[in-house]
Amino acid sequence: MILRQILRLSSLFRSAVSVHLRRNIGLSAIVFNKTKELDPVQKLFLDKIREYNTKSKQAGGPVDAGPDFQKDMNESLARLQRAYGEGDLTKFPEFKFE
């Protein structure tokens, strides 16, 4: 009886330590990747993402979107409003539970 409890506690302890070690190894891998030099392809990818982010903040929306994009967006929003009713479809809905 006591042996079973000891074995059960040891398995729980082992699984908890395993989860803790996996998390720490995962976090240390991320930190290690940030400190070492990136692969040229990864660096180019990150540079393009950062460039797009700055352009989208300056433009206030999608970058290099022409009038066709805006027309398609308005048609899609109109179709969704007809299907699901009125309201602002560009915002996340607010739920109220009583």
SETI-158657 format. One record per residue (C-alpha): x, y, z; residue in three letters; residue number from 1. Coordinates in nm, 4 decimals. Example, Ala and Ser with C-alpha at 12.3 -4.5 7.8 and 13.67 -1.06 7.14 Angstrom:
pt px 1.2300	py -0.4500	pz 0.7800	aa ALA	i 1
pt px 1.3670	py -0.1060	pz 0.7140	aa SER	i 2
! end
This chain:
pt px 0.0000	py 0.0000	pz 0.0000	aa MET	i 1
pt px 0.2697	py 0.2461	pz 0.0974	aa ILE	i 2
pt px 0.4809	py 0.1325	pz -0.1969	aa LEU	i 3
pt px 0.1949	py 0.2146	pz -0.4366	aa ARG	i 4
pt px 0.1603	py 0.5643	pz -0.2931	aa GLN	i 5
pt px 0.5340	py 0.6217	pz -0.3204	aa ILE	i 6
pt px 0.5354	py 0.5016	pz -0.6815	aa LEU	i 7
pt px 0.2336	py 0.7176	pz -0.7641	aa ARG	i 8
pt px 0.3934	py 1.0254	pz -0.6066	aa LEU	i 9
pt px 0.7208	py 0.9580	pz -0.7829	aa SER	i 10
pt px 0.5434	py 0.9364	pz -1.1203	aa SER	i 11
pt px 0.3612	py 1.2642	pz -1.0495	aa LEU	i 12
pt px 0.6888	py 1.4237	pz -0.9448	aa PHE	i 13
pt px 0.8633	py 1.2883	pz -1.2535	aa ARG	i 14
pt px 0.5937	py 1.4245	pz -1.4867	aa SER	i 15
pt px 0.5992	py 1.7657	pz -1.3172	aa ALA	i 16
pt px 0.9775	py 1.7854	pz -1.3460	aa VAL	i 17
pt px 0.9564	py 1.6723	pz -1.7077	aa SER	i 18
pt px 0.7088	py 1.9489	pz -1.7961	aa VAL	i 19
pt px 0.9186	py 2.2064	pz -1.6117	aa HIS	i 20
pt px 1.2375	py 2.1016	pz -1.7895	aa LEU	i 21
pt px 1.0706	py 2.1008	pz -2.1312	aa ARG	i 22
pt px 0.9438	py 2.4546	pz -2.0760	aa ARG	i 23
pt px 1.2840	py 2.5783	pz -1.9602	aa ASN	i 24
pt px 1.4627	py 2.4133	pz -2.2506	aa ILE	i 25
pt px 1.2110	py 2.5634	pz -2.4926	aa GLY	i 26
pt px 1.2563	py 2.9125	pz -2.3483	aa LEU	i 27
pt px 1.6328	py 2.8849	pz -2.3414	aa SER	i 28
pt px 1.6281	py 2.7774	pz -2.7078	aa ALA	i 29
pt px 1.4349	py 3.0933	pz -2.7965	aa ILE	i 30
pt px 1.6776	py 3.3127	pz -2.6016	aa VAL	i 31
pt px 1.9741	py 3.1357	pz -2.7620	aa PHE	i 32
pt px 1.8293	py 3.1903	pz -3.1099	aa ASN	i 33
pt px 1.7881	py 3.5606	pz -3.0413	aa LYS	i 34
pt px 2.1496	py 3.5981	pz -2.9331	aa THR	i 35
pt px 2.3120	py 3.4204	pz -3.2250	aa LYS	i 36
pt px 2.3235	py 3.5584	pz -3.5790	aa GLU	i 37
pt px 2.0201	py 3.4719	pz -3.7889	aa LEU	i 38
pt px 2.0216	py 3.2777	pz -4.1100	aa ASP	i 39
pt px 2.0253	py 3.5233	pz -4.4068	aa PRO	i 40
pt px 1.6849	py 3.4011	pz -4.5246	aa VAL	i 41
pt px 1.5367	py 3.4403	pz -4.1760	aa GLN	i 42
pt px 1.6888	py 3.7872	pz -4.1473	aa LYS	i 43
pt px 1.5415	py 3.8900	pz -4.4838	aa LEU	i 44
pt px 1.2007	py 3.7526	pz -4.3801	aa PHE	i 45
pt px 1.2059	py 3.9432	pz -4.0494	aa LEU	i 46
pt px 1.3215	py 4.2611	pz -4.2229	aa ASP	i 47
pt px 1.0306	py 4.2392	pz -4.4699	aa LYS	i 48
pt px 0.7811	py 4.1823	pz -4.1873	aa ILE	i 49
pt px 0.9162	py 4.4832	pz -3.9968	aa ARG	i 50
pt px 0.9094	py 4.6952	pz -4.3125	aa GLU	i 51
pt px 0.5466	py 4.5970	pz -4.3818	aa TYR	i 52
pt px 0.4568	py 4.6746	pz -4.0208	aa ASN	i 53
pt px 0.5950	py 5.0281	pz -4.0432	aa THR	i 54
pt px 0.4279	py 5.0874	pz -4.3814	aa LYS	i 55
pt px 0.0908	py 4.9616	pz -4.2551	aa SER	i 56
pt px 0.1110	py 5.1892	pz -3.9509	aa LYS	i 57
pt px 0.1849	py 5.4867	pz -4.1768	aa GLN	i 58
pt px -0.0902	py 5.3964	pz -4.4238	aa ALA	i 59
pt px -0.3420	py 5.3139	pz -4.1504	aa GLY	i 60
pt px -0.4398	py 4.9833	pz -4.3123	aa GLY	i 61
pt px -0.3297	py 4.7396	pz -4.5799	aa PRO	i 62
pt px -0.0188	py 4.8372	pz -4.7751	aa VAL	i 63
pt px -0.0343	py 4.8831	pz -5.1530	aa ASP	i 64
pt px -0.4067	py 4.8092	pz -5.1600	aa ALA	i 65
pt px -0.5725	py 4.9598	pz -5.4624	aa GLY	i 66
pt px -0.9333	py 5.0509	pz -5.5275	aa PRO	i 67
pt px -1.0109	py 4.6895	pz -5.6247	aa ASP	i 68
pt px -0.9231	py 4.5736	pz -5.2737	aa PHE	i 69
pt px -1.1454	py 4.8380	pz -5.1146	aa GLN	i 70
pt px -1.4299	py 4.7510	pz -5.3528	aa LYS	i 71
pt px -1.4013	py 4.3788	pz -5.2696	aa ASP	i 72
pt px -1.3851	py 4.4573	pz -4.8976	aa MET	i 73
pt px -1.7005	py 4.6716	pz -4.9135	aa ASN	i 74
pt px -1.8860	py 4.4030	pz -5.1115	aa GLU	i 75
pt px -1.7847	py 4.1362	pz -4.8610	aa SER	i 76
pt px -1.8947	py 4.3491	pz -4.5669	aa LEU	i 77
pt px -2.2288	py 4.4233	pz -4.7356	aa ALA	i 78
pt px -2.2830	py 4.0520	pz -4.8024	aa ARG	i 79
pt px -2.2029	py 3.9647	pz -4.4404	aa LEU	i 80
pt px -2.4353	py 4.2382	pz -4.3108	aa GLN	i 81
pt px -2.7182	py 4.1013	pz -4.5246	aa ARG	i 82
pt px -2.6499	py 3.7501	pz -4.3940	aa ALA	i 83
pt px -2.5924	py 3.8268	pz -4.0254	aa TYR	i 84
pt px -2.7720	py 4.1529	pz -3.9618	aa GLY	i 85
pt px -2.6625	py 4.5036	pz -3.8774	aa GLU	i 86
pt px -2.3662	py 4.6094	pz -3.6715	aa GLY	i 87
pt px -2.0010	py 4.6893	pz -3.7161	aa ASP	i 88
pt px -1.8414	py 4.3807	pz -3.8681	aa LEU	i 89
pt px -1.4872	py 4.5131	pz -3.8366	aa THR	i 90
pt px -1.4911	py 4.4899	pz -3.4541	aa LYS	i 91
pt px -1.4921	py 4.1858	pz -3.2294	aa PHE	i 92
pt px -1.8383	py 4.1305	pz -3.0777	aa PRO	i 93
pt px -1.9018	py 4.2032	pz -2.7120	aa GLU	i 94
pt px -2.0688	py 3.9254	pz -2.5172	aa PHE	i 95
pt px -2.2843	py 3.9968	pz -2.2116	aa LYS	i 96
pt px -2.3851	py 3.7087	pz -1.9893	aa PHE	i 97
pt px -2.6568	py 3.7635	pz -1.7370	aa GLU	i 98
! end
